[in-house]
Amino acid sequence: MKPLSQDYYNQTSQDVQDQIVKNLNDYKKSNPEYFTDYESFKRNFSYDARDDVQKNTLDQWYK
């Protein structure tokens, strides 16, 4: 996966959060290896580069 710009990782609108969830659902079907464990998930989706709102979206989705 190609990293996105830092501006993307700082967007907090609901539209962006909805798009993240949609993308995760799509990736789960097409690339299940991205989700083998939580650490792999975080690494594959640039967790540490994201702001707190996006991290929360990722965390809630992964549960």
Long-range contacts (C-beta under 8 A, 24 or more apart in sequence): 1-44, 1-45, 3-46, 3-49, 4-46, 6-49, 9-46, 9-49, 9-50, 9-51, 9-54, 10-50, 10-51, 11-54, 12-51, 12-53, 12-54, 16-54, 17-53, 17-54, 17-57, 20-54, 20-57, 20-58, 20-61, 21-57, 21-61, 24-58, 24-61, 35-62, 38-62
